[in-house]
Amino acid sequence: MNYKHIPVLLNEVVSALEIKEGGVYLDCTLGGGGHSFEIAKKMKFGKLICVDKDDEAINAGKEKLKDFNFIKFIKSDFKDIETKILFEEFDGILIDLGVSSHQIESPSRGFSFLKNAKLDMRMDSSQKLSAYTVINNYTKDDLEKILFDYGEEKYAKQIVAKILKQRKISPISTTFELKQVIESAIPSKYKFSGGCQKTFQAIRIEVNRELTGLYESILFLISKLKTHGRIAIISFHSLEDRIVKNAFKEASKDCICPPKTPVCICGHHASIKLINKKPIVANADELKLNSRSHSAKLRIGEKI
Ligand SMILES: C[S@@+](CC[C@H](N)C(=O)[O-])C[C@H]1O[C@@H](n2cnc3c(N)ncnc32)[C@H](O)[C@@H]1O
């Protein structure tokens, strides 16, 4: 399979994780295996667990990493792997959130408004919920909430009104049909500045439950790090980055009592120190080579 994805912030991730020979690492979002390949090269031996909920990513990763004999693959949402890594402790954990270029650009996967396909957007093709169901079966209120919350779409109400009107006539079945409906609801000026993008992003986040449980999962993964182990997380939009930032903030504080509580009663202790206060972003060379890197933000924490 020709799996197309250029890993973002590759050098920064490898240096953030301070890869040790013979260490134990977890890549929560294998994708095409670009990051894992560099991690595996530096490890030489040890254990690398690679997770993805997309069968195509697991297959592509297996192919790319076939020369390393210390890799275990798990097809799962990384938010559901607690029992599978119960007895592990990691030197490093990577989460490279969101979709891969392969998923976006595969005509059959229905992620992109630039390619006509059946409305789908499932990372895990075995799950029931697809973009078709969300668009054609969700209530007006739920759709508006999704567009507001996950797309920060200011024309959410207008777009949802048009979706509801259209689906009374016939279901919205393809990406181009959805694109047309969105464009009929927004001012033409807005069409040219990513008018469909926010709705497509919002529906994709809903279909794949991308933000649900992310905060808790980050805190859990931090608990699975060895002392001085590192966690590196790349996010691609402000909603994800806010969750990562807040989870890191909580994990790096000794007290999480509400402000103005006179004496600490929470008993919380910091479990990580923040390696970078501001997220690391792509340098000029990477920005030129890979358009996806424009929105990437890397945050790093170290277990204490
Ligand atoms: C940005 S790509 C990762 C690219 C990878 N780092 C590389 O170097 O090729 C994101 C991948 O994570 C997967 N993914 C996203 N959210 C996931 C989740 N909650 N659980 C498991 N896999 C997830 C997607 O299916 C996709 O393959």
The ligand as an SDF file (V2000), in Angstrom:
LIG
                    3D

 27 29  0  0  0  0  0  0  0  0999 V2000
   -1.3160   12.5210   12.3100 C   0  0  0  0  0  0  0  0  0  0  0  0
   -1.4690   10.8080   11.9960 S   0  0  0  0  0  0  0  0  0  0  0  0
   -0.0220   10.1170   12.7380 C   0  0  0  0  0  0  0  0  0  0  0  0
    1.1430   10.0850   11.8290 C   0  0  0  0  0  0  0  0  0  0  0  0
    2.3420    9.3500   12.3750 C   0  0  0  0  0  0  0  0  0  0  0  0
    2.8840    9.9720   13.5320 N   0  0  0  0  0  0  0  0  0  0  0  0
    3.3970    9.1760   11.2970 C   0  0  0  0  0  0  0  0  0  0  0  0
    4.5450    9.5290   11.5450 O   0  0  0  0  0  0  0  0  0  0  0  0
    3.0830    8.6920   10.2180 O   0  0  0  0  0  0  0  0  0  0  0  0
   -2.6730   10.3680   13.1250 C   0  0  0  0  0  0  0  0  0  0  0  0
   -3.0000    8.8840   13.1780 C   0  0  0  0  0  0  0  0  0  0  0  0
   -3.5630    8.6530   14.4520 O   0  0  0  0  0  0  0  0  0  0  0  0
   -4.6930    7.8570   14.3240 C   0  0  0  0  0  0  0  0  0  0  0  0
   -5.5580    8.2540   15.4390 N   0  0  0  0  0  0  0  0  0  0  0  0
   -6.1180    9.4610   15.6710 C   0  0  0  0  0  0  0  0  0  0  0  0
   -6.7850    9.4450   16.8170 N   0  0  0  0  0  0  0  0  0  0  0  0
   -6.6280    8.1890   17.3280 C   0  0  0  0  0  0  0  0  0  0  0  0
   -7.0790    7.5710   18.5160 C   0  0  0  0  0  0  0  0  0  0  0  0
   -7.8330    8.2110   19.4040 N   0  0  0  0  0  0  0  0  0  0  0  0
   -6.7090    6.2950   18.7460 N   0  0  0  0  0  0  0  0  0  0  0  0
   -5.9300    5.6240   17.8560 C   0  0  0  0  0  0  0  0  0  0  0  0
   -5.4970    6.1570   16.7140 N   0  0  0  0  0  0  0  0  0  0  0  0
   -5.8370    7.4330   16.4610 C   0  0  0  0  0  0  0  0  0  0  0  0
   -5.2610    8.1280   12.9670 C   0  0  0  0  0  0  0  0  0  0  0  0
   -5.9690    6.9920   12.5160 O   0  0  0  0  0  0  0  0  0  0  0  0
   -3.9990    8.4060   12.1520 C   0  0  0  0  0  0  0  0  0  0  0  0
   -3.5350    7.2320   11.5460 O   0  0  0  0  0  0  0  0  0  0  0  0
  1  2  1  0
  2  3  1  0
  2 10  1  0
  3  4  1  0
  4  5  1  0
  5  6  1  0
  5  7  1  0
  7  8  2  0
  7  9  1  0
 10 11  1  0
 11 12  1  0
 11 26  1  0
 12 13  1  0
 13 14  1  0
 13 24  1  0
 14 15  1  0
 14 23  1  0
 15 16  2  0
 16 17  1  0
 17 18  1  0
 17 23  2  0
 18 19  1  0
 18 20  2  0
 20 21  1  0
 21 22  2  0
 22 23  1  0
 24 25  1  0
 24 26  1  0
 26 27  1  0
M  CHG  2   2   1   9  -1
M  END
$$$$
